[in-house]
Amino acid sequence: MDHVLFNDFEEIGLKLTHAMITSRVKSIIEPMEIVFPSQYGKLYALEARAMNIDLHPEELLDSEMLDEKVVRHVITLSSCAEKAVTAIETEDKAALHAVLAEAKALRDEINSLRKIVYEDALTKSYNRKWFEDLYLDHSHTTLRTEGTIAIIDLNRFKEINDTFGHLVGDKVLAHVAHKLKEIDGEVVRYGGDEFLVIFPSEISPESVEEKIETMLQRCNKKVFRINSQSFKVSFSYGITVFKAGFDLETVIETADRKMYRQKRYRKMAS
């Protein structure tokens, strides 16, 4: 219980630190006429570094700031296109070379922006938004492709957090995500200690189960040591096939039921 309280105080302290840095950055940018999100991020990073805090400012971009960056990229892309057309029409090789360099820089920044939007910062797997944008229709309730989905839920994860702290819990999540990526599926952190692993229709459910079961056995052999204590990590999973037009909630519930059935069975067997 004391450990939980300590972690709560630690989280409160971090929030206060964020507030202090944000206030400091606001005072710096207030006199500026125009401020782009990248400038805000750099200032935030500098202030955080001055306080000996390792923060990732790109994770703090809100939707409004992301929208601003997207608009700026669209304007830049439009400008590049116009310059390219002019350079081609006038056969100006120097101008065309300059446009190409500008377009490549824009491509790199757009890729970075895509990473911010779609990557889970902790586990480096895809996040829920990526899954919704790629696999669901505009209503975000219906699947628009087919394949096999596996839902992964860590066993006794709350116990690990309560006993060893959230930093250790974070390392466990990152470790599991890394191992799941080795089985050739697309790994999504769906929420908390829950992951989805999505496979194309070409891979049979039997093959999916074999891959995940093999990975589970490997995870079971990994021992985490914290000072004089140690623990192992395991997970339960449920697998189901989905097709275009299937309701997402129904698919998740089906996989969930299988996963909890397995979790109960293995708990009784242990």
Secondary structure, 3 states (H helix, E strand, C coil): CHHHHHHHHHHHHHHHHHHHHHHHHHHHHCCCCCCCHHHHHHHHHHHHHHCCCCCCHHHHCCHHHHHHHHHHHHHHHHHHHHHHHHHHHHCCHHHHHHHHHHHHHHHHHHHHHHHHHHECCCCCCECHHHHHHHHECCCCCEECCCEEEEEEEECCHHHHHHHHCHHHHHHHHHHHHHHHHHHCCEEEEEECCEEEEEEECCCCHHHHHHHHHHHHHHHHHCEEEECCEEEECCEEEEEEEECCCCEHHHHHHHHHHHHHHHHHHHHHHC
